[in-house]
Amino acid sequence: MPPQLPESNTSLTFTTPSSVPHLTHTPLFAPGPDEVLVKIHAAAINPVDIQIWGNPVVGLLAGKKEKGLGRDYSGTIVAVGSTVQASSSWVVGDAVFGLCNRPLAEGTFTRFLKIAPAREPIARVPRAWKFGDAAAVPLVVLTAFACLDWLPAVEKSPNGQQRRVVVSGASGGVGMWCVQLAKKVFGCHVTGICSGRNAEFVRSLGADEVVDYGEQDVARTLLGGRPEGRKYDLYVDCVGGTEMFQHWRELLHTDGAYITIVGDKTSRSALGGPLTYFTYPSQVWRHIYGYFFGPRYANVILYQKSELLERVAKLADEEGVQVVVQDVVGGILDEEGHKEAWEKVKEYMVGGRVRGKIVVDIAA
Ligand SMILES: NC(=O)c1ccc[n+]([C@@H]2O[C@H](COP(=O)([O-])OP(=O)(O)OC[C@H]3O[C@@H](n4cnc5c(N)ncnc54)[C@H](OP(=O)(O)O)[C@@H]3O)[C@@H](O)[C@H]2O)c1
């Protein structure tokens, strides 16, 4: 290891499901040939962190081994492996952000993390962002790109160039990016579904229309909002549940798509995404029916691609996309404060009321 680096690393980890996480101190080794070592400045919490932390099946599969928490990170490269060095793609001192998606292994609530750039999404922090902003982005933006990939081609849309997208949960981590990317990258007309308290916020992200799920009949409002009865192209569900399926063929044209990142489930603590095809077979039927007759239905998972992080970094510098951080929580690696800090970030995720993201300050 370069001499200025410490001999040991500190991380927040847990062993059995739902147990209070604790600090672990492990020797800090040099990165492997295809790895870089990142000194973490900031991380972020996502609902999946508490879903995996509390999941008994995951606990059973992983046994008693220490499992990390957190998937998003930003930081500075402090050492590079021999292969990476030879390729000159990453050098010591690069400010980076990325995703470390290893459900049964290391997390990003740690001082140092080894990343394999060829296999794990990583990009340079754009000028427009501080480390805290960059850490709030990877998981949610990679999910938003996966959702918007289901937009039908312009030639197949009754709405022509300005395809119409609905985003449910528009004020949350993924929803916020679906609104911005649909607008800035794909030039769509966007309707955001959110609470009244977040209506202005969702408009500020670029939504053309907002439906307040607390005050309005969502389906009726969406149906009434179709210009000359033309149907929507894409419905992105970041909340879960089955409410909209009574109407989805009225809402979406046959080449359109209903995309969910949660599934039919509504519990915040249960794992969502494509895994729920096994627990909710009606989703399988919907997918098959949609494939043959339309509109399409899919329960999707995030893309793990560095080029998408590079793309959003470029958008940050050139298009001014917003990163919205509701709170920055410190002390997650403090001997004294880590339990309190964990409780705080966990409660944010359980509550499900966060506007944008919650960042964890690792440097503090
Ligand atoms: N499949 C995947 O790859 C993937 C990836 C990422 C996330 N996910 C899942 O997607 C879900 C969303 O995660 P997230 O990180 O984007 O955000 P989040 O933290 O779960 O979203 C919270 C936001 O949702 C809003 N909200 C709550 N109930 C709502 C409702 N009925 N209608 C509209 N908005 C509502 C809240 O505002 P108000 O309370 O003011 O309404 C808050 O702003 C989670 O279940 C997560 O596990 C899946």
The ligand as a Gaussian input file, in Angstrom:
#p B3LYP/6-31G(d) Opt

LIG

0 1
 N      -36.078000      -2.472000      -9.535000
 C      -35.042000      -1.693000      -9.260000
 O      -33.947000      -1.833000      -9.864000
 C      -35.199000      -0.600000      -8.235000
 C      -34.209000       0.397000      -8.156000
 C      -34.409000       1.437000      -7.248000
 C      -35.531000       1.460000      -6.432000
 N      -36.436000       0.457000      -6.508000
 C      -37.646000       0.502000      -5.663000
 O      -38.418000       1.606000      -6.097000
 C      -39.123000       2.203000      -5.022000
 C      -38.860000       3.706000      -5.022000
 O      -37.554000       3.954000      -4.563000
 P      -36.910000       5.420000      -4.627000
 O      -35.562000       5.311000      -4.029000
 O      -37.075000       5.977000      -5.964000
 O      -37.811000       6.377000      -3.786000
 P      -38.440000       6.389000      -2.359000
 O      -37.512000       6.875000      -1.357000
 O      -39.053000       5.085000      -2.100000
 O      -39.598000       7.449000      -2.674000
 C      -40.133000       8.234000      -1.734000
 C      -41.022000       9.278000      -2.458000
 O      -42.220000       8.666000      -2.926000
 C      -43.312000       9.554000      -2.697000
 N      -44.538000       8.757000      -2.554000
 C      -44.882000       7.982000      -1.504000
 N      -46.081000       7.387000      -1.755000
 C      -46.475000       7.792000      -2.979000
 C      -47.607000       7.535000      -3.812000
 N      -48.591000       6.715000      -3.402000
 N      -47.678000       8.109000      -5.017000
 C      -46.694000       8.932000      -5.463000
 N      -45.589000       9.228000      -4.724000
 C      -45.483000       8.665000      -3.499000
 C      -42.904000      10.292000      -1.412000
 O      -43.426000      11.598000      -1.333000
 P      -44.834000      11.874000      -0.597000
 O      -44.816000      11.056000       0.635000
 O      -44.886000      13.321000      -0.339000
 O      -45.815000      11.428000      -1.590000
 C      -41.384000      10.404000      -1.536000
 O      -40.985000      11.623000      -2.136000
 C      -38.676000       1.451000      -3.781000
 O      -39.659000       0.478000      -3.470000
 C      -37.378000       0.775000      -4.201000
 O      -37.125000      -0.399000      -3.475000
 C      -36.301000      -0.575000      -7.388000

